[in-house]
Amino acid sequence: MNTYPLGDREVHRVGFGAMQLPGRGAFGPPRDRAEALAVVRRAVELGVDHIDTAQYYGPDVANEILRSALYPYPDQLVFVSKVGAARDEKGGWLPAQEPRQLREGVLDNLRALGVERLHAVNLRLNAKGDPAVFDAQLDAMASMRDEGLIGGVGLSNVDEEQLRHALGRTEIVCVQNPFNLVDQQSRPVLDLCIERGIAFVPFFPLGAAFGRERVLGLPRVKAVAERLDATPAQVALAWVLAVAPNTLLIPGTASLEHLAENVAAGRLRLDAEARAALGLPGAVG
């Protein structure tokens, strides 16, 4: 797998997302704890060196599994987390956007993972709001970076205007937005990330859990998969890597079979015919 800088570290472009380690909807205990632990360990064996997680996955479940599976952590492994959300007792998503809540979220991640520093933390925005509030959030994130609690500041669910505003206040090392063959609304954000050398980390690269067929069921995706002896999921993931040199993948799974499939997508090369079919002529890959 080739690499790209994520802050001050070069990482393989295929990482692992911990969101599916807890139960359905990233809530509650895993369906099969033993397999969840095995998936995490196998991911690292296959060369994954960056893991995306959050304390509110579970809540308090994904990080516990990661620590149980991997501690003491390999030197090359980096963790990227997110703050800005919480869960209620039924698994509903709640905003946790105040600067004190952002700090509490970082500290909770550090304690759960058993580390003194997270490589990067994404500020997950719920909606476009008051610029002064955004500034206070950015200042809180930058302050934690300056303290050494986090290595770099990232953003999630942002538009181009918000990213440009943030870059005017502090360095941004990564951006996480939804992006896939069907949903390319974040293309302006990706373009700005390319321009500034920022890692772009699409979530829902196969489509949201309730809309995967919109991506995997595309006739052109299925046709390319059949011709290249690959799965539609591998083609869709390879497309994300081929869109630009700064895209990183964090496909999540609690299945050893799907893990192997996802990692293998990093080795799938889309030839000229496949690239044309998928709308990638001239793209970097």
Secondary structure as GFF3:
##gff-version 3
##sequence-region A 1 285
A	DSSP	beta_strand	3	6	.	.	.	ID=ss1
A	DSSP	beta_strand	9	12	.	.	.	ID=ss2
A	DSSP	beta_strand	16	17	.	.	.	ID=ss3
A	DSSP	three_ten_helix	18	20	.	.	.	ID=ss4
A	DSSP	three_ten_helix	24	26	.	.	.	ID=ss5
A	DSSP	alpha_helix	33	45	.	.	.	ID=ss6
A	DSSP	beta_strand	50	52	.	.	.	ID=ss7
A	DSSP	alpha_helix	62	70	.	.	.	ID=ss8
A	DSSP	beta_strand	78	83	.	.	.	ID=ss9
A	DSSP	beta_strand	85	87	.	.	.	ID=ss10
A	DSSP	beta_strand	93	95	.	.	.	ID=ss11
A	DSSP	alpha_helix	99	113	.	.	.	ID=ss12
A	DSSP	beta_strand	120	124	.	.	.	ID=ss13
A	DSSP	alpha_helix	131	147	.	.	.	ID=ss14
A	DSSP	beta_strand	153	156	.	.	.	ID=ss15
A	DSSP	alpha_helix	160	167	.	.	.	ID=ss16
A	DSSP	beta_strand	174	176	.	.	.	ID=ss17
A	DSSP	alpha_helix	187	196	.	.	.	ID=ss18
A	DSSP	beta_strand	199	200	.	.	.	ID=ss19
A	DSSP	alpha_helix	212	216	.	.	.	ID=ss20
A	DSSP	alpha_helix	219	227	.	.	.	ID=ss21
A	DSSP	alpha_helix	232	243	.	.	.	ID=ss22
A	DSSP	alpha_helix	256	264	.	.	.	ID=ss23
A	DSSP	three_ten_helix	265	267	.	.	.	ID=ss24
A	DSSP	alpha_helix	272	277	.	.	.	ID=ss25
###
